Amino acid sequence: MQLKQILGFCLIAITAVALCSCNRSDTGEKEATAERKFINLGTAPTGGAFHPVGCAAANVVSENQGDLNWVVTPQGTKGTQENIRRLAADELQFAMANAAISYFAVKGEGAWKKPYDIRAVATIAPNIGIFVTTEASGIKTISDLKGKRVVLGPSGAGFDYFLKPLLQAHGVSYDDLTPLNGNYIAAGDMLADGKADAAFMGGAIPIPAVVQLCSTQDVVFLPFDDSVMDKLKDYPFYSVSKDIPQATYSDLDQDLPGINVGNMQLITHANVDEDVVYQFTKIMYENREKMAERHPAAKAINPKNAARDTGTPFHPGAIKYYKEAGIWPSQE
């Protein structure tokens, strides 16, 4: 092929490209896809409900995002306290949390050295707390825990934020007992082996560790005092829950009154873009049944519960969606 022919073909190609560019510019045609956005959602250690519910939220939003072009990734973490710090550091955009720990983080109280600008996105399942012991311990009430070895949750998990006020409402301080640490399965083993006298356990009912303990030990459930909620009224994350039915655990001899010691919730940071939070809330809420298929605790994302105040201010993006959906609580 001669040089003139090659140059001719090149000129034709350049002209065609230029015409195509001009045509797109003239019609104002937008780019086919939105700019990719990476969204990380912090969960918690495996073994509890926080991790699978967080993964369900991330996956359902990812699968039902339409043309948003988001990459939504769940990340395993140590739980609420780490999640709050990583939200503040812009390492996460959303995270699972316990409402009691969030409440104190917003205020900068307890072990928090400063207030954290975290915001609620959705209130999810209640965290029903119970104290259990064995028949051999002789313990009958929460007040009897004085001088005893009591498992108060995993080290560093932040259970102190809701357990200290709860115990104080029964006239018991941390100084009155010997605190032990361990997850729920370990707590059950410690009770069975006589290494602990009592243990706190909480979460969605039934709690697997309590079911397991009842199969090997004569378990005693310690009831809450009748006046306890009056003494805890200054803390919005506590609430009365439905009674735990007698049939739930083999060693229950009657229905057991329950207390929600801090809902599972989805949180974000005040600096996260309002439209991102709005879209995330909308997709998650409108696909909540798909979340519930992955974990039953997600059934609590419902019209009566999702926008419930537990002491952490809601993000404007979440408020915008809940108002559109007609489930934002009246301020009257």
MARPALUM-214060 format. One record per residue: residue number from 1; residue in three letters; chain; z, x negated, y of N, C-alpha, C in turn. Coordinates in steps of 0.02 Angstrom, whole numbers. Example, Ala and Ser with C-alpha at 12.3 -4.5 7.8 and 13.67 -1.06 7.14 Angstrom:
% residues 2
REC    nr   rest   kette      n_Z      n_X      n_Y     ca_Z     ca_X     ca_Y      c_Z      c_X      c_Y
REC     1    ALA       A      390     -660     -284      390     -615     -225      390     -660     -165
REC     2    SER       A      354     -642     -112      357     -684      -53      394     -645        2
% end
This chain:
% residues 332
REC    nr   rest   kette      n_Z      n_X      n_Y     ca_Z     ca_X     ca_Y      c_Z      c_X      c_Y
REC     1    MET       A        0      -43      -60        0        0        0        0      -44       62
REC     2    GLN       A      -43      -27      111      -48      -67      170       11      -55      216
REC     3    LEU       A       22     -105      259       79     -102      305       76      -41      349
REC     4    LYS       A       15      -22      373        8       35      418       29      100      383
REC     5    GLN       A       12      105      317       31      165      280      107      170      273
REC     6    ILE       A      139      112      259      212      111      252      245      133      316
REC     7    LEU       A      222      105      372      250      122      437      238      196      452
REC     8    GLY       A      183      223      430      169      294      441      217      339      405
REC     9    PHE       A      229      321      341      277      361      303      347      358      333
REC    10    CYS       A      367      300      357      433      292      388      439      335      450
REC    11    LEU       A      384      336      489      385      376      551      392      450      535
REC    12    ILE       A      356      472      483      361      542      463      432      560      441
REC    13    ALA       A      464      515      402      532      527      377      582      531      434
REC    14    ILE       A      575      484      482      621      483      540      614      547      580
REC    15    THR       A      552      569      589      539      630      628      570      691      593
REC    16    ALA       A      565      694      526      592      750      488      668      754      495
REC    17    VAL       A      700      695      490      773      693      498      793      716      567
REC    18    ALA       A      756      693      618      772      711      686      765      786      697
REC    19    LEU       A      712      816      667      702      888      674      757      927      641
REC    20    CYS       A      779      905      581      833      938      547      897      936      588
REC    21    SER       A      911      878      618      971      870      658      968      916      718
REC    22    CYS       A      908      920      749      900      964      808      910     1036      788
REC    23    ASN       A      883     1056      730      889     1125      708      962     1144      697
REC    24    ARG       A     1004     1099      666     1074     1114      654     1111     1119      719
REC    25    SER       A     1095     1076      766     1127     1076      831     1110     1140      869
REC    26    ASP       A     1047     1161      865     1025     1220      902     1058     1283      877
REC    27    THR       A     1070     1288      811     1099     1348      782     1175     1348      786
REC    28    GLY       A     1204     1292      804     1278     1288      808     1311     1292      740
REC    29    GLU       A     1276     1273      689     1303     1278      621     1363     1231      612
REC    30    LYS       A     1417     1257      583     1478     1218      573     1474     1178      509
REC    31    GLU       A     1517     1130      503     1520     1091      441     1538     1138      383
REC    32    ALA       A     1512     1123      326     1520     1167      268     1593     1172      246
REC    33    THR       A     1631     1118      252     1700     1118      229     1747     1095      284
REC    34    ALA       A     1808     1122      282     1859     1102      330     1884     1032      314
REC    35    GLU       A     1915     1002      362     1943      935      351     1998      938      299
REC    36    ARG       A     1998      891      253     2047      891      199     2117      877      226
REC    37    LYS       A     2166      916      201     2235      907      222     2278      897      160
REC    38    PHE       A     2321      846      163     2365      831      106     2434      860      119
REC    39    ILE       A     2459      900       73     2523      933       80     2566      917       19
REC    40    ASN       A     2624      887       32     2671      869      -21     2731      916      -20
REC    41    LEU       A     2750      940      -80     2807      985      -86     2859      952     -131
REC    42    GLY       A     2918      938     -103     2972      907     -142     3007      959     -185
REC    43    THR       A     3022      941     -247     3054      989     -293     3126      967     -305
REC    44    ALA       A     3141      941     -364     3209      922     -384     3204      890     -452
REC    45    PRO       A     3260      866     -480     3257      839     -548     3239      894     -598
REC    46    THR       A     3210      875     -653     3195      923     -706     3260      946     -738
REC    47    GLY       A     3258     1004     -769     3316     1031     -803     3344     1094     -770
REC    48    GLY       A     3332     1102     -705     3353     1162     -670     3292     1203     -650
REC    49    ALA       A     3305     1255     -610     3251     1300     -589     3212     1275     -529
REC    50    PHE       A     3243     1231     -488     3209     1209     -427     3142     1175     -442
REC    51    HIS       A     3141     1132     -492     3080     1094     -506     3022     1140     -528
REC    52    PRO       A     3031     1183     -578     2975     1225     -599     2954     1276     -546
REC    53    VAL       A     3001     1301     -507     2983     1349     -454     2944     1313     -399
REC    54    GLY       A     2965     1253     -381     2928     1214     -332     2858     1197     -355
REC    55    CYS       A     2852     1179     -419     2785     1165     -447     2743     1228     -447
REC    56    ALA       A     2774     1285     -462     2737     1348     -463     2710     1364     -394
REC    57    ALA       A     2751     1353     -342     2729     1366     -273     2670     1321     -255
REC    58    ALA       A     2677     1257     -269     2623     1210     -252     2559     1227     -289
REC    59    ASN       A     2564     1242     -353     2504     1255     -392     2471     1321     -374
REC    60    VAL       A     2511     1372     -362     2482     1437     -344     2447     1434     -276
REC    61    VAL       A     2477     1399     -228     2445     1392     -163     2380     1352     -170
REC    62    SER       A     2383     1299     -210     2323     1257     -220     2266     1297     -251
REC    63    GLU       A     2283     1340     -299     2232     1377     -337     2205     1437     -299
REC    64    ASN       A     2240     1459     -246     2220     1519     -210     2210     1508     -136
REC    65    GLN       A     2192     1446     -117     2187     1428      -47     2121     1446      -15
REC    66    GLY       A     2073     1469      -52     2008     1486      -23     1972     1423        1
REC    67    ASP       A     1950     1423       64     1912     1367       90     1953     1321      136
REC    68    LEU       A     2020     1321      127     2062     1280      170     2054     1205      158
REC    69    ASN       A     2034     1186       98     2025     1115       80     2091     1076       83
REC    70    TRP       A     2143     1106       54     2208     1074       49     2214     1039      -19
REC    71    VAL       A     2250      983      -18     2272      951      -80     2348      958      -82
REC    72    VAL       A     2372     1006     -123     2443     1022     -125     2474      990     -187
REC    73    THR       A     2522      947     -176     2550      908     -231     2626      916     -236
REC    74    PRO       A     2652      940     -293     2725      941     -302     2750      871     -319
REC    75    GLN       A     2807      853     -291     2836      787     -303     2908      795     -328
REC    76    GLY       A     2923      766     -385     2992      766     -410     3037      724     -365
REC    77    THR       A     3096      751     -349     3144      716     -307     3214      723     -336
REC    78    LYS       A     3263      696     -301     3333      704     -322     3363      770     -300
REC    79    GLY       A     3326      809     -261     3350      874     -242     3356      884     -167
REC    80    THR       A     3397      932     -146     3399      956      -77     3411      901      -26
REC    81    GLN       A     3460      859      -37     3477      809       14     3420      760       26
REC    82    GLU       A     3390      736      -28     3332      692      -20     3274      729       13
REC    83    ASN       A     3264      791       -6     3209      830       22     3215      837       97
REC    84    ILE       A     3275      851      121     3286      860      193     3271      795      230
REC    85    ARG       A     3293      740      204     3281      676      237     3206      658      237
REC    86    ARG       A     3172      675      183     3101      658      178     3058      706      221
REC    87    LEU       A     3081      767      230     3047      811      278     3052      782      348
REC    88    ALA       A     3111      757      366     3121      728      432     3079      666      442
REC    89    ALA       A     3065      630      388     3025      569      391     2951      583      384
REC    90    ASP       A     2932      647      381     2862      668      375     2831      644      309
REC    91    GLU       A     2871      633      258     2846      615      192     2831      677      150
REC    92    LEU       A     2862      734      169     2850      798      137     2835      849      191
REC    93    GLN       A     2797      900      172     2783      955      219     2823     1017      200
REC    94    PHE       A     2838     1025      136     2879     1080      112     2926     1053       59
REC    95    ALA       A     2980     1090       44     3027     1066       -6     3073     1122      -30
REC    96    MET       A     3098     1115      -90     3149     1160     -117     3217     1138      -91
REC    97    ALA       A     3263     1187      -83     3329     1170      -57     3379     1223      -77
REC    98    ASN       A     3443     1204      -74     3498     1252      -80     3519     1273      -10
REC    99    ALA       A     3526     1337        1     3538     1363       69     3604     1338       98
REC   100    ALA       A     3653     1325       56     3717     1299       82     3709     1229      111
REC   101    ILE       A     3672     1187       76     3662     1119      100     3619     1119      163
REC   102    SER       A     3567     1162      164     3525     1168      224     3566     1190      284
REC   103    TYR       A     3611     1236      273     3653     1264      327     3691     1209      363
REC   104    PHE       A     3722     1164      325     3761     1110      356     3715     1056      384
REC   105    ALA       A     3656     1045      355     3610      995      382     3585     1016      451
REC   106    VAL       A     3569     1080      459     3546     1104      525     3600     1093      578
REC   107    LYS       A     3662     1101      559     3718     1093      606     3739     1020      615
REC   108    GLY       A     3718      977      569     3740      907      571     3813      900      553
REC   109    GLU       A     3836      942      507     3907      941      488     3915      916      417
REC   110    GLY       A     3977      906      396     3990      878      330     3969      805      329
REC   111    ALA       A     3933      785      278     3911      715      273     3849      701      314
REC   112    TRP       A     3819      752      345     3760      742      386     3781      711      453
REC   113    LYS       A     3752      655      470     3772      618      531     3741      646      594
REC   114    LYS       A     3691      688      586     3656      718      643     3624      783      621
REC   115    PRO       A     3607      828      666     3572      890      648     3501      874      625
REC   116    TYR       A     3477      910      576     3408      902      551     3370      966      568
REC   117    ASP       A     3310      957      597     3269     1014      619     3228     1044      562
REC   118    ILE       A     3263     1066      511     3228     1098      456     3226     1173      468
REC   119    ARG       A     3177     1206      438     3167     1277      448     3153     1310      380
REC   120    ALA       A     3175     1371      374     3163     1409      312     3091     1436      310
REC   121    VAL       A     3063     1439      251     2998     1469      239     3006     1532      197
REC   122    ALA       A     3047     1528      145     3059     1586      102     3127     1580       68
REC   123    THR       A     3161     1636       64     3223     1640       26     3205     1662      -44
REC   124    ILE       A     3228     1624      -94     3206     1637     -163     3266     1662     -203
REC   125    ALA       A     3278     1635     -261     3327     1664     -307     3398     1646     -289
REC   126    PRO       A     3445     1690     -305     3516     1675     -293     3541     1621     -341
REC   127    ASN       A     3590     1584     -319     3623     1533     -360     3692     1559     -377
REC   128    ILE       A     3698     1591     -435     3761     1624     -454     3809     1573     -483
REC   129    GLY       A     3867     1566     -451     3915     1516     -472     3970     1545     -516
REC   130    ILE       A     3990     1507     -567     4046     1526     -609     4086     1464     -628
REC   131    PHE       A     4151     1474     -638     4194     1422     -665     4212     1441     -737
REC   132    VAL       A     4205     1392     -782     4220     1404     -852     4269     1352     -878
REC   133    THR       A     4307     1371     -928     4353     1326     -962     4355     1347    -1035
REC   134    THR       A     4400     1317    -1073     4407     1336    -1143     4476     1366    -1154
REC   135    GLU       A     4482     1405    -1207     4545     1437    -1223     4601     1386    -1230
REC   136    ALA       A     4584     1327    -1257     4635     1276    -1269     4666     1249    -1205
REC   137    SER       A     4631     1255    -1147     4657     1226    -1084     4716     1264    -1056
REC   138    GLY       A     4720     1328    -1072     4773     1370    -1044     4760     1393     -973
REC   139    ILE       A     4703     1375     -944     4686     1394     -875     4661     1466     -875
REC   140    LYS       A     4688     1506     -829     4669     1577     -825     4637     1596     -758
REC   141    THR       A     4653     1559     -704     4627     1575     -638     4602     1512     -604
REC   142    ILE       A     4565     1521     -549     4540     1464     -511     4599     1426     -480
REC   143    SER       A     4651     1461     -461     4711     1428     -433     4743     1381     -484
REC   144    ASP       A     4734     1395     -548     4761     1352     -601     4726     1286     -607
REC   145    LEU       A     4672     1276     -569     4635     1213     -573     4673     1154     -541
REC   146    LYS       A     4725     1169     -504     4764     1115     -473     4791     1068     -527
REC   147    GLY       A     4779     1004     -516     4803      954     -563     4758      945     -624
REC   148    LYS       A     4701      979     -626     4657      976     -684     4594      934     -671
REC   149    ARG       A     4562      915     -725     4498      878     -721     4441      929     -721
REC   150    VAL       A     4404      931     -666     4353      983     -658     4285      952     -643
REC   151    VAL       A     4234      971     -682     4166      946     -671     4136      987     -614
REC   152    LEU       A     4115      953     -562     4091      986     -501     4017      970     -487
REC   153    GLY       A     3978      961     -539     3906      951     -531     3887      878     -532
REC   154    PRO       A     3822      865     -531     3797      796     -532     3817      758     -469
REC   155    SER       A     3828      694     -476     3844      652     -419     3787      652     -368
REC   156    GLY       A     3805      662     -305     3755      660     -252     3711      722     -245
REC   157    ALA       A     3726      774     -284     3684      834     -282     3700      879     -222
REC   158    GLY       A     3757      868     -190     3774      908     -131     3813      972     -146
REC   159    PHE       A     3838      979     -207     3877     1038     -225     3939     1046     -182
REC   160    ASP       A     3964      990     -155     4025      993     -114     4018     1042      -56
REC   161    TYR       A     3957     1050      -31     3947     1092       28     3966     1165       15
REC   162    PHE       A     3954     1189      -45     3975     1258      -58     4038     1263     -102
REC   163    LEU       A     4055     1210     -138     4114     1213     -180     4179     1203     -141
REC   164    LYS       A     4178     1160      -91     4240     1150      -52     4265     1214      -19
REC   165    PRO       A     4222     1250       19     4246     1313       48     4266     1364       -5
REC   166    LEU       A     4229     1366      -61     4244     1414     -114     4313     1401     -145
REC   167    LEU       A     4327     1337     -158     4393     1320     -186     4448     1331     -134
REC   168    GLN       A     4435     1313      -71     4485     1323      -19     4503     1396      -11
REC   169    ALA       A     4454     1440      -22     4467     1512      -18     4515     1535      -73
REC   170    HIS       A     4523     1494     -124     4570     1508     -178     4633     1465     -173
REC   171    GLY       A     4640     1431     -117     4700     1390     -106     4699     1323     -142
REC   172    VAL       A     4639     1299     -159     4631     1236     -196     4587     1188     -156
REC   173    SER       A     4610     1127     -147     4570     1076     -114     4548     1024     -165
REC   174    TYR       A     4500      983     -144     4478      929     -188     4535      881     -205
REC   175    ASP       A     4582      874     -159     4638      829     -171     4686      856     -224
REC   176    ASP       A     4680      921     -238     4725      952     -287     4702      942     -359
REC   177    LEU       A     4641      917     -368     4615      910     -436     4581      842     -444
REC   178    THR       A     4560      828     -505     4523      766     -519     4450      784     -528
REC   179    PRO       A     4408      772     -477     4337      790     -482     4300      744     -531
REC   180    LEU       A     4259      774     -573     4215      738     -618     4143      758     -603
REC   181    ASN       A     4097      714     -620     4026      727     -607     3986      730     -672
REC   182    GLY       A     3935      772     -671     3891      778     -729     3848      840     -721
REC   183    ASN       A     3788      839     -752     3748      899     -752     3779      952     -797
REC   184    TYR       A     3748     1010     -802     3780     1065     -838     3786     1052     -912
REC   185    ILE       A     3735     1021     -942     3739     1006    -1013     3796      955    -1025
REC   186    ALA       A     3799      904     -982     3852      854     -989     3921      886     -978
REC   187    ALA       A     3925      934     -932     3988      968     -919     4012     1006     -981
REC   188    GLY       A     3965     1039    -1014     3982     1074    -1076     4007     1027    -1130
REC   189    ASP       A     3974      969    -1135     3995      919    -1184     4065      893    -1168
REC   190    MET       A     4079      882    -1103     4144      857    -1082     4199      907    -1097
REC   191    LEU       A     4185      972    -1088     4234     1023    -1105     4246     1025    -1181
REC   192    ALA       A     4192     1022    -1219     4198     1024    -1292     4236      964    -1320
REC   193    ASP       A     4227      906    -1287     4260      844    -1311     4330      835    -1282
REC   194    GLY       A     4352      881    -1239     4418      874    -1209     4422      823    -1154
REC   195    LYS       A     4364      802    -1127     4363      753    -1072     4367      787    -1004
REC   196    ALA       A     4362      853    -1004     4367      892     -942     4405      956     -959
REC   197    ASP       A     4439      983     -908     4477     1044     -919     4439     1107     -898
REC   198    ALA       A     4394     1099     -850     4355     1156     -825     4291     1129     -794
REC   199    ALA       A     4245     1174     -779     4181     1153     -749     4151     1209     -708
REC   200    PHE       A     4118     1189     -654     4078     1236     -615     4007     1233     -641
REC   201    MET       A     3976     1292     -649     3906     1295     -666     3874     1351     -624
REC   202    GLY       A     3811     1342     -608     3778     1392     -566     3704     1393     -578
REC   203    GLY       A     3672     1446     -553     3600     1452     -559     3580     1522     -579
REC   204    ALA       A     3519     1529     -603     3495     1593     -627     3532     1611     -692
REC   205    ILE       A     3548     1675     -699     3585     1699     -757     3535     1724     -810
REC   206    PRO       A     3545     1705     -874     3600     1665     -901     3589     1590     -892
REC   207    ILE       A     3643     1555     -885     3641     1482     -879     3640     1453     -949
REC   208    PRO       A     3586     1417     -968     3580     1393    -1037     3640     1352    -1061
REC   209    ALA       A     3669     1311    -1017     3725     1269    -1038     3786     1312    -1056
REC   210    VAL       A     3795     1368    -1023     3852     1413    -1038     3839     1448    -1105
REC   211    VAL       A     3777     1470    -1116     3760     1501    -1180     3774     1452    -1237
REC   212    GLN       A     3754     1389    -1228     3765     1339    -1279     3839     1327    -1291
REC   213    LEU       A     3878     1324    -1236     3950     1311    -1242     3984     1368    -1280
REC   214    CYS       A     3963     1430    -1266     3993     1487    -1300     3981     1486    -1376
REC   215    SER       A     3928     1452    -1396     3911     1450    -1467     3956     1401    -1506
REC   216    THR       A     3991     1358    -1470     4033     1307    -1504     4106     1309    -1484
REC   217    GLN       A     4122     1343    -1429     4191     1344    -1404     4212     1415    -1386
REC   218    ASP       A     4278     1425    -1382     4305     1488    -1356     4309     1481    -1280
REC   219    VAL       A     4260     1508    -1245     4252     1498    -1173     4291     1552    -1134
REC   220    VAL       A     4324     1529    -1081     4359     1574    -1035     4324     1571     -968
REC   221    PHE       A     4307     1629     -941     4274     1633     -876     4327     1647     -823
REC   222    LEU       A     4329     1605     -771     4381     1612     -719     4355     1659     -664
REC   223    PRO       A     4388     1715     -653     4363     1763     -603     4378     1740     -532
REC   224    PHE       A     4336     1761     -485     4349     1748     -414     4401     1798     -389
REC   225    ASP       A     4443     1776     -341     4491     1822     -310     4455     1878     -274
REC   226    ASP       A     4486     1937     -274     4455     1995     -242     4442     1984     -168
REC   227    SER       A     4484     1944     -135     4479     1935      -62     4435     1876      -42
REC   228    VAL       A     4402     1844      -91     4368     1781      -76     4311     1789      -26
REC   229    MET       A     4274     1844      -30     4217     1852       16     4240     1862       88
REC   230    ASP       A     4297     1893       98     4324     1899      166     4340     1830      195
REC   231    LYS       A     4363     1785      153     4381     1718      176     4319     1674      187
REC   232    LEU       A     4262     1695      160     4201     1656      166     4150     1688      213
REC   233    LYS       A     4171     1737      252     4125     1776      293     4092     1735      349
REC   234    ASP       A     4120     1677      366     4090     1635      418     4031     1594      392
REC   235    TYR       A     4020     1596      327     3965     1558      297     3911     1606      272
REC   236    PRO       A     3854     1609      307     3803     1659      289     3767     1647      223
REC   237    PHE       A     3776     1589      193     3740     1576      130     3776     1606       70
REC   238    TYR       A     3840     1625       77     3874     1660       22     3857     1734       24
REC   239    SER       A     3852     1765      -33     3843     1837      -36     3866     1862     -104
REC   240    VAL       A     3884     1925     -106     3904     1957     -168     3841     1969     -210
REC   241    SER       A     3844     1953     -273     3788     1966     -318     3806     2022     -366
REC   242    LYS       A     3756     2044     -403     3770     2093     -455     3817     2064     -507
REC   243    ASP       A     3857     2107     -538     3901     2084     -591     3860     2053     -648
REC   244    ILE       A     3889     2001     -678     3857     1972     -737     3875     2016     -797
REC   245    PRO       A     3827     2047     -829     3842     2094     -885     3879     2060     -942
REC   246    GLN       A     3923     2097     -973     3963     2070    -1029     3918     2041    -1083
REC   247    ALA       A     3862     2073    -1095     3818     2051    -1149     3783     1984    -1135
REC   248    THR       A     3789     1958    -1074     3755     1896    -1056     3780     1837    -1096
REC   249    TYR       A     3846     1834    -1105     3876     1778    -1142     3921     1807    -1197
REC   250    SER       A     3920     1776    -1255     3956     1803    -1312     4031     1804    -1302
REC   251    ASP       A     4058     1761    -1258     4131     1758    -1248     4155     1800    -1188
REC   252    LEU       A     4110     1835    -1154     4131     1880    -1101     4159     1944    -1131
REC   253    ASP       A     4218     1965    -1109     4246     2027    -1136     4238     2086    -1088
REC   254    GLN       A     4209     2074    -1029     4193     2127     -982     4144     2099     -931
REC   255    ASP       A     4113     2144     -891     4068     2120     -839     4105     2074     -791
REC   256    LEU       A     4071     2022     -768     4103     1972     -725     4073     1975     -655
REC   257    PRO       A     4113     1989     -603     4087     1988     -534     4059     1920     -517
REC   258    GLY       A     4002     1919     -483     3970     1856     -467     3966     1844     -392
REC   259    ILE       A     3961     1781     -373     3952     1762     -304     3893     1715     -299
REC   260    ASN       A     3848     1731     -253     3791     1687     -238     3817     1632     -192
REC   261    VAL       A     3815     1570     -215     3843     1514     -177     3789     1477     -137
REC   262    GLY       A     3731     1506     -129     3678     1474      -90     3611     1482     -123
REC   263    ASN       A     3569     1525      -94     3503     1539     -124     3461     1476     -132
REC   264    MET       A     3421     1476     -184     3363     1432     -186     3317     1452     -129
REC   265    GLN       A     3290     1405      -93     3245     1422      -38     3190     1370      -32
REC   266    LEU       A     3136     1389        1     3083     1342       19     3091     1328       93
REC   267    ILE       A     3091     1264      111     3101     1244      180     3045     1199      203
REC   268    THR       A     3042     1188      269     2994     1143      299     3029     1111      359
REC   269    HIS       A     2991     1074      399     3019     1044      460     2991     1080      520
REC   270    ALA       A     3029     1081      574     3008     1115      635     2942     1088      662
REC   271    ASN       A     2926     1024      648     2866      993      674     2802     1008      634
REC   272    VAL       A     2809     1039      577     2750     1056      537     2710     1110      573
REC   273    ASP       A     2644     1101      575     2600     1145      613     2611     1219      594
REC   274    GLU       A     2614     1261      645     2628     1332      635     2576     1365      590
REC   275    ASP       A     2513     1349      599     2461     1380      558     2465     1359      485
REC   276    VAL       A     2485     1296      474     2493     1272      404     2549     1312      370
REC   277    VAL       A     2605     1321      405     2661     1359      375     2641     1432      366
REC   278    TYR       A     2606     1459      414     2583     1529      409     2539     1538      348
REC   279    GLN       A     2489     1494      340     2443     1500      284     2478     1490      217
REC   280    PHE       A     2523     1441      214     2559     1427      152     2602     1487      133
REC   281    THR       A     2638     1514      182     2681     1573      170     2640     1632      146
REC   282    LYS       A     2584     1644      179     2541     1700      162     2514     1694       91
REC   283    ILE       A     2488     1636       74     2459     1627        7     2513     1633      -46
REC   284    MET       A     2571     1602      -35     2625     1604      -84     2650     1675      -93
REC   285    TYR       A     2663     1711      -38     2690     1778      -43     2641     1826      -76
REC   286    GLU       A     2578     1822      -56     2529     1868      -83     2510     1853     -155
REC   287    ASN       A     2531     1795     -180     2519     1777     -250     2586     1767     -287
REC   288    ARG       A     2637     1801     -263     2704     1791     -291     2709     1812     -365
REC   289    GLU       A     2668     1861     -385     2669     1882     -455     2643     1826     -501
REC   290    LYS       A     2595     1787     -476     2570     1730     -514     2624     1676     -519
REC   291    MET       A     2664     1668     -466     2719     1621     -469     2770     1643     -521
REC   292    ALA       A     2785     1708     -522     2835     1734     -568     2813     1726     -641
REC   293    GLU       A     2747     1724     -652     2723     1712     -720     2740     1642     -744
REC   294    ARG       A     2748     1596     -695     2764     1526     -712     2838     1515     -717
REC   295    HIS       A     2878     1553     -678     2951     1549     -683     2981     1614     -657
REC   296    PRO       A     3024     1646     -696     3051     1712     -676     3092     1711     -612
REC   297    ALA       A     3119     1654     -592     3158     1651     -530     3116     1669     -469
REC   298    ALA       A     3050     1660     -475     3005     1675     -419     2999     1750     -407
REC   299    LYS       A     3026     1792     -453     3026     1864     -441     3066     1882     -378
REC   300    ALA       A     3111     1836     -358     3152     1848     -298     3112     1842     -234
REC   301    ILE       A     3050     1818     -237     3007     1817     -178     2978     1888     -173
REC   302    ASN       A     3015     1931     -141     2997     2002     -137     3012     2029      -68
REC   303    PRO       A     2990     2090      -52     2999     2117       16     3071     2119       40
REC   304    LYS       A     3119     2129       -5     3189     2134       16     3223     2067       26
REC   305    ASN       A     3194     2015       -4     3230     1951       -7     3197     1893       29
REC   306    ALA       A     3130     1890       30     3094     1830       53     3113     1809      123
REC   307    ALA       A     3124     1856      168     3139     1840      238     3214     1848      254
REC   308    ARG       A     3256     1848      203     3328     1858      214     3359     1796      246
REC   309    ASP       A     3402     1807      295     3435     1753      331     3492     1725      290
REC   310    THR       A     3491     1660      278     3546     1626      243     3577     1572      287
REC   311    GLY       A     3562     1573      352     3592     1525      397     3546     1470      422
REC   312    THR       A     3487     1464      393     3437     1415      416     3382     1452      454
REC   313    PRO       A     3369     1434      517     3317     1470      556     3249     1467      521
REC   314    PHE       A     3211     1521      526     3145     1522      496     3094     1488      542
REC   315    HIS       A     3043     1458      511     2989     1426      549     2946     1481      580
REC   316    PRO       A     2922     1470      642     2879     1520      675     2819     1541      633
REC   317    GLY       A     2791     1495      594     2733     1513      552     2752     1563      499
REC   318    ALA       A     2811     1555      469     2834     1603      419     2850     1670      451
REC   319    ILE       A     2883     1668      510     2899     1729      545     2836     1769      561
REC   320    LYS       A     2784     1734      584     2721     1766      601     2694     1805      541
REC   321    TYR       A     2694     1773      482     2668     1809      424     2712     1867      404
REC   322    TYR       A     2778     1857      402     2823     1911      381     2819     1971      427
REC   323    LYS       A     2807     1959      491     2798     2015      538     2733     2052      522
REC   324    GLU       A     2680     2014      508     2616     2046      490     2623     2087      426
REC   325    ALA       A     2663     2061      379     2673     2095      315     2722     2153      320
REC   326    GLY       A     2755     2158      377     2801     2214      388     2868     2206      353
REC   327    ILE       A     2888     2144      337     2952     2134      302     3002     2093      342
REC   328    TRP       A     2983     2074      404     3031     2037      445     3088     2083      465
REC   329    PRO       A     3151     2062      455     3208     2106      469     3210     2127      542
REC   330    SER       A     3228     2189      553     3235     2214      622     3292     2178      656
REC   331    GLN       A     3282     2162      720     3333     2127      758     3381     2176      793
REC   332    GLU       A     3370     2240      783     3413     2290      816     3482     2291      785
% end
